[in-house]
């Protein structure tokens, strides 16, 4: 079985000592591609370096909503330049976050617009971070959907069935992470069971949100198969079915080659 981890943060300090080993463990577990996500300009430069270092790693570049208030005046222009790099396959992560509220929501929305517009200009898919802001994220996406076709994914989706339906209607993919394996997340499992198989992606968000039985420990791309196992169980299909579908979906959305 081949897996693709569509969202991980391999440039984080948690991987500073053993990033190569973590990538090797993922490959041994059948992970054929990993998308390392940038959250600041410096982070984007690091994930691009990792993508150039490891053939299985690709990069997404953008400014996370929690960090847009600390962005320097020329950071966005640098992101636009980086988006032209051959191993950059996505934009983000972007979106809105009212949980931490580290940046003014108006500034978050402005940068969200910038990512969506850049996606339209480049053809690169966008990656949406949404926390405590479902209605606002859906409204902002709808405004753009009225102007052009959307091309993106809701990262670590744990929203309501109504939000899922709205995002699917706009043509987005929904990516499921390790939280779906947590015992108390029955509502999320019910939503995950209804996502059309051709719009389903899987991710780790490593080093965060490790699935059961590693909850509370460092997550890494090799664990993506544990989330896939949970999805197979709740959907009443085999792990092979999940592997085939999510890998094909990731390659289609991010235009990843078959290695």
C-alpha positions as CSV (number, residue, x, y, z in Angstrom):
1,X,0.0,0.0,0.0
2,X,1.1,3.5,-0.8
3,X,0.3,6.5,1.4
4,X,0.7,10.2,1.0
5,X,0.9,12.5,4.1
6,X,-0.6,15.7,2.7
7,X,0.3,17.9,5.7
8,X,3.3,17.7,8.0
9,X,5.8,20.2,9.6
10,X,9.1,18.5,9.1
11,X,11.0,21.8,9.7
12,X,9.8,22.1,13.3
13,X,12.3,21.8,16.1
14,X,10.8,18.4,17.0
15,X,12.5,17.0,13.9
16,X,15.8,18.9,14.2
17,X,17.8,15.9,15.4
18,X,16.3,13.1,13.3
19,X,14.4,14.4,10.3
20,X,16.2,12.0,8.0
21,X,15.3,9.1,10.2
22,X,11.7,10.2,10.3
23,X,11.5,10.4,6.6
24,X,13.2,7.0,6.3
25,X,10.6,5.5,8.8
26,X,7.8,6.9,6.7
27,X,9.2,5.5,3.5
28,X,9.6,2.1,5.2
29,X,5.9,2.4,6.2
30,X,4.8,2.9,2.6
31,X,4.6,6.7,2.6
32,X,5.6,7.6,-0.9
33,X,5.2,11.4,-0.6
34,X,5.1,13.9,2.2
35,X,4.0,17.6,1.9
36,X,6.0,19.8,4.3
37,X,4.0,22.9,5.1
38,X,5.5,26.4,5.6
39,X,4.0,28.8,8.2
40,X,6.4,31.8,8.0
41,X,8.9,32.9,5.4
42,X,11.7,31.3,7.3
43,X,9.7,28.1,7.7
44,X,8.9,28.1,3.9
45,X,12.6,28.4,3.2
46,X,13.3,25.4,5.5
47,X,10.6,23.2,4.0
48,X,11.8,24.0,0.5
49,X,15.3,22.9,1.5
50,X,13.9,19.7,2.8
51,X,12.0,19.1,-0.4
52,X,15.2,19.6,-2.4
53,X,17.0,17.2,0.0
54,X,14.5,14.3,0.0
55,X,12.9,13.1,-3.2
56,X,9.8,12.0,-1.2
57,X,9.2,15.5,0.3
58,X,7.4,18.3,-1.4
59,X,6.7,21.8,0.0
60,X,3.8,24.2,0.5
61,X,4.5,27.8,1.0
62,X,2.5,30.4,2.8
63,X,1.9,32.5,5.9
64,X,-0.1,30.9,8.7
65,X,-2.9,33.1,10.1
66,X,-1.3,33.1,13.5
67,X,1.9,34.6,12.2
68,X,0.7,37.2,9.6
69,X,0.9,40.0,12.2
70,X,4.7,39.4,12.5
71,X,5.3,39.2,8.7
72,X,7.7,41.8,7.3
73,X,6.7,44.1,4.4
74,X,8.4,42.0,1.8
75,X,7.6,38.5,3.1
76,X,4.6,38.1,0.9
77,X,6.5,38.9,-2.3
78,X,9.1,36.3,-1.3
79,X,6.3,33.7,-0.8
80,X,5.1,34.6,-4.3
81,X,8.6,34.0,-5.7
82,X,9.0,30.7,-3.8
83,X,5.7,29.5,-5.2
84,X,7.5,29.2,-8.6
85,X,9.9,26.6,-7.3
86,X,9.5,23.1,-8.9
87,X,9.0,21.2,-5.7
88,X,6.3,23.6,-4.3
89,X,3.0,21.9,-4.8
90,X,0.7,24.0,-2.6
91,X,0.0,27.4,-0.9
92,X,-0.5,27.7,2.8
93,X,-1.3,27.0,5.3
94,X,-3.7,29.9,5.3
95,X,-7.1,30.6,6.7
96,X,-8.6,32.0,10.0
97,X,-7.9,31.2,13.6
98,X,-10.1,32.6,16.4
99,X,-8.8,30.1,19.0
100,X,-5.4,31.7,19.5
101,X,-6.2,35.1,18.0
102,X,-2.5,36.0,17.7
103,X,-3.3,38.2,14.7
104,X,-6.2,40.6,14.1
105,X,-8.9,38.7,12.3
106,X,-9.1,41.4,9.6
107,X,-5.4,40.8,8.8
108,X,-5.9,37.1,8.8
109,X,-8.7,37.5,6.3
110,X,-6.6,39.8,4.1
111,X,-3.8,37.2,3.8
112,X,-6.4,34.4,3.3
113,X,-7.6,36.4,0.3
114,X,-4.0,36.8,-0.9
115,X,-3.4,33.0,-0.9
116,X,-6.7,32.3,-2.6
117,X,-5.9,34.8,-5.3
118,X,-2.4,33.4,-5.8
119,X,-3.9,30.0,-6.1
120,X,-6.1,31.2,-9.0
121,X,-3.0,32.9,-10.6
122,X,-0.7,29.9,-10.3
123,X,-3.0,26.9,-10.3
124,X,-1.4,25.7,-7.1
125,X,-4.0,24.4,-4.5
126,X,-4.5,26.2,-1.3
127,X,-4.4,24.6,2.2
128,X,-6.9,26.0,4.7
129,X,-6.4,26.2,8.5
130,X,-9.7,26.8,10.3
131,X,-10.1,27.0,14.0
132,X,-13.2,28.4,15.7
133,X,-14.0,30.2,12.5
134,X,-16.0,27.8,10.3
135,X,-18.8,30.2,9.3
136,X,-16.3,33.0,8.4
137,X,-14.0,30.6,6.5
138,X,-17.0,29.3,4.5
139,X,-18.2,32.8,3.7
140,X,-14.8,33.9,2.5
141,X,-14.4,30.8,0.4
142,X,-17.8,31.4,-1.1
143,X,-17.0,34.9,-2.1
144,X,-14.0,33.6,-4.1
145,X,-16.0,30.6,-5.5
146,X,-18.4,33.1,-7.0
147,X,-15.5,34.5,-9.1
148,X,-13.6,31.4,-10.0
149,X,-13.3,27.7,-9.4
150,X,-11.7,26.8,-6.1
151,X,-8.8,24.4,-5.9
152,X,-7.8,23.4,-2.3
153,X,-8.2,21.4,0.8
154,X,-9.5,21.8,4.3
155,X,-6.6,20.8,6.5
156,X,-7.2,18.5,9.5
157,X,-10.9,18.8,9.0
158,X,-12.9,18.4,12.2
159,X,-15.9,20.6,11.4
160,X,-19.6,20.1,11.2
161,X,-21.5,18.2,8.6
162,X,-22.9,21.5,7.4
163,X,-19.4,22.9,6.9
164,X,-18.3,19.7,5.2
165,X,-21.2,19.9,2.8
166,X,-20.5,23.6,2.0
167,X,-16.8,22.9,1.3
168,X,-17.6,19.9,-0.9
169,X,-20.1,21.9,-2.8
170,X,-17.4,24.4,-3.6
171,X,-15.2,21.6,-4.9
172,X,-12.7,21.3,-2.0
173,X,-11.1,18.2,-0.6
174,X,-11.3,17.3,3.1
175,X,-8.2,16.0,4.8
176,X,-8.5,13.9,8.0
177,X,-5.8,13.7,10.7
178,X,-5.1,11.8,13.8
179,X,-7.9,13.4,15.9
180,X,-10.4,11.1,14.2
181,X,-8.9,8.3,16.2
182,X,-9.5,9.9,19.6
183,X,-12.2,8.1,21.6
184,X,-14.3,11.3,22.3
185,X,-14.4,12.3,18.6
186,X,-17.4,10.2,17.6
187,X,-19.0,13.2,15.9
188,X,-15.9,13.7,13.7
189,X,-16.0,10.0,12.8
190,X,-19.6,10.3,11.7
191,X,-18.7,13.2,9.4
192,X,-15.6,11.5,8.1
193,X,-17.6,8.4,7.2
194,X,-19.7,10.5,4.8
195,X,-17.0,12.3,2.8
196,X,-17.1,11.2,-0.8
197,X,-14.2,8.9,-1.4
198,X,-12.9,11.0,-4.3
199,X,-12.6,14.0,-2.0
200,X,-10.8,12.4,0.9
201,X,-7.2,13.0,1.9
202,X,-5.2,11.9,5.0
203,X,-2.5,13.7,6.9
204,X,-0.5,13.7,10.2
205,X,0.1,17.4,10.9
206,X,3.3,16.0,12.4
207,X,4.7,16.6,15.0
208,X,1.2,17.5,16.3
209,X,-2.0,15.5,16.8
210,X,-0.5,12.0,16.9
211,X,-3.2,9.3,16.5
212,X,-4.1,6.7,19.0
213,X,-2.0,4.9,20.4
214,X,0.6,7.6,20.2
215,X,-1.6,10.5,21.4
216,X,0.5,13.0,23.5
217,X,3.7,11.9,21.8
218,X,5.5,13.3,18.8
219,X,3.6,12.6,15.6
220,X,5.5,11.7,12.4
221,X,4.5,10.9,8.8
222,X,4.8,7.1,9.3
223,X,1.7,7.3,11.5
224,X,-0.6,8.4,8.7
225,X,-1.5,4.7,8.1
226,X,-3.0,4.6,11.6
227,X,-5.5,7.4,10.7
228,X,-6.2,5.5,7.5
229,X,-6.9,2.3,9.4
230,X,-9.5,4.2,11.5
231,X,-11.1,5.6,8.3
232,X,-11.3,2.2,6.8
233,X,-13.1,0.9,9.9
234,X,-15.6,3.6,10.2
235,X,-16.4,3.6,6.4
236,X,-16.6,-0.2,6.3
237,X,-13.9,-0.6,3.6
238,X,-10.4,-2.0,3.6
239,X,-7.1,-0.1,4.2
240,X,-6.2,-0.9,0.6
241,X,-9.3,1.0,-0.5
242,X,-8.3,4.0,1.6
243,X,-4.7,3.9,0.4
244,X,-5.7,3.7,-3.3
245,X,-8.3,6.5,-3.0
246,X,-6.4,9.0,-0.9
247,X,-3.1,8.5,-2.7
248,X,-4.8,9.1,-6.1
249,X,-6.7,12.1,-4.7
250,X,-3.5,13.6,-3.3
251,X,-1.7,13.1,-6.6
252,X,-4.6,14.7,-8.5
253,X,-4.9,17.8,-6.2
254,X,-1.2,18.5,-5.7
255,X,-0.1,17.1,-9.1
256,X,2.4,14.7,-7.5
257,X,4.2,12.3,-9.7
258,X,4.1,8.6,-9.0
259,X,7.5,7.6,-7.7
